[in-house]
Amino acid sequence: MTTILAIESSCDETAAAILRDGRELLANVVASQIELHKEYGGVFPEMASRQHIVAITPVVRQALEQAALDWSDIDAIAAVHGPGLAGSLLVGLNAAKALAYARGLPLVGVNHLEAHIYANWLPTADRDAPTSTPPFPQVCLIVSGGHTDLVLVRDHHDYVRLGGTVDDAAGEAFDKVARLLGLGYPGGPVIQKTAESGDDSAFRFPRALRVGDYDFSFSGLKTAVLRVVQEQQRQEGHAIAKEQKLSHAAIDADSSDLSIPDLAASFQAAVVDALVAKTVAAAEDFGAATVLLAGGVAANTRLRQEIVKALPVPVRMPPIRYCTDNAGMVAVAGHYRYLSGLRSGLDLDVVPNLKLVPDTP
């Protein structure tokens, strides 16, 4: 019986979780900073790292209390060391290294993207995770604020990066367009909610399907939305903002004749169509037995529905509460690395641009 305590602090969530035998999630505590960063329309890195310092000890203590365990019950400590914000990563990793050293426990470094993949092993309704491992090979779409990648998963810890975004990540595009439409932050949830009352065919936005076989591009889509807003501003006699200053181009929903729900729905449809089309192509080309969804944008209802409809093979996706950053997914990834005999030294350092698949020489 293996019990892993995991820590996640790669961006703006301070989290700790405890997992038993890779299946039973005994605790999963997340201290969110969303309210702290809302006024900035995105994560303020220095503020995020300072808040991690405040939250890390209470979060770890709460996880132990929630699991009704003490340190003698813990077999190893897993922690994310990249990718992410350097200051944020340092807080969680240094806490994990200190605990491992003080308690004489093994340390297991985890890649944040790998952790998102393993969110698909987390419990769905009750405490126990699915008993069966999704059959390999798998194609995983990792889609979040900082990443949009298609990965071939041939086995545990055996990955091939098939493609990814050449500019904005999908989640980043959601945030920018939400700000442009005056909807607030974070962009994914507010655009999805606004789109519910909109017509997704009201605006014909580009899908950028021709950029690489398994690559994505969302900057052109973002610009297309901007141009619609700028045209409306011209008609209303407003100053026109340049593309690099999206926040100053934000539409005034109360005075504009544009339908914000239609814009949100049309934008969301364009993002989802591109994500689904490339994932389906990769699954067919590489003979995937299973397709996985991972990352914060995997919580998008339209994406979840459309990808299931488009694929003839089973699709596994995490429960929505596990799509965004949490330590439960780090614990599962750490569990499988621990079982494989993978350990990290106390000299493990953060790597803000850490890749899931290292570049070949």
C-alpha positions, 0 to 999 in steps of 0.5 A: 500500500503506497500513500503519496502526498503531492504538492502543486503550485505551478501558477495561481493554485496552492494545492496539496493532496493525499492518494492511497494506492493510486486509486483512493484520493483521501484529500484534495485541498486547493487554495485558489487565487482567482479573486486576487488576480481578477482585477488584472485580467490574468495572473500577476506572477509576483503576487501569485508567488507571495500568496503561495508562501502564505498558503502552502503550510495551511494547505498541507496541514489541511490535507493531512487532517482531511485524510486523517493521517500523520507523517508516519503514514506517508511513503513519498512526496511528489511535487511539480517542478515545471512548467509554470511560473518560476516564483510559484514553482519554487514555493511548492518544490522547496516546501516538498524538498524540506518535508522530504528531507525532514521526514526522510521520505523519497521525493518524486518530481512531476512534470505539470503536463504529465500530471494533467494527463494523469487527471484522467485516473482520478475518481469520477463520483466517489473516492475510488478512481476507475479500476481500469487503465485506459488502453494504450496507445492514447492520444491526449489533447492537453488544452489550458491557459498556457498549453495546447498540445497533442501527445501520443501516449504509448505507455506510462512515461512514454510520450511523443509530442505530435503538435501544439499551438504555434502562438496563443494557447486556447485558454489564453485566447479565451482570456484575451477574447473575454477581456475584449468582450468585457466579460471578465476573468477567467475567460473560459467559464465566462465565455461558455456561460455567455455563449449559452444564449448566443448563435454560434453561426452568427459570425464566421470566424477562421479555424486555422486548420491548415497550420501543421498536421497537428498544430494549432493557431488561435492568434488569427481567430483572436484578431478576427474578433478584434476586427469585429469589435473595432468595426463596431467602434468605428461606427460608434465613433470610438477610438480604435485600439491596436491589436497589442492593446486588447484591453483598451479595445474592450467593447461596451456591452451596454451601448453596443449594437453587437450581440456579445452572446453571438460573438462568444458563441461563434468564437467558442465554436471556432476554438472547439472545431479546431481542437476536435478536428486535429484530435480526431486526425491524430487519433485516426493516424496513430491508431489510438485506442483511447483519447484523453482530454486534459487541462483547464479548457477540458472543462468546456462543455461544448468541447467535451460533447463535440469530441465524444460525438466526433470519435469512434473510440472511447474518450476519457476526460477528468471530472470538471473539478479536476481539469484545473490545477490541483494536487490530486493529478500530481499525486497520481502521476507521482504514484506511477513514477514512484512505482517505476522506481523514479526518484528525484534528488534534493538538488531538483530545481524548477524548470519554468519551460520544462517539456513533457518530451525533451528535444532530440539532439 
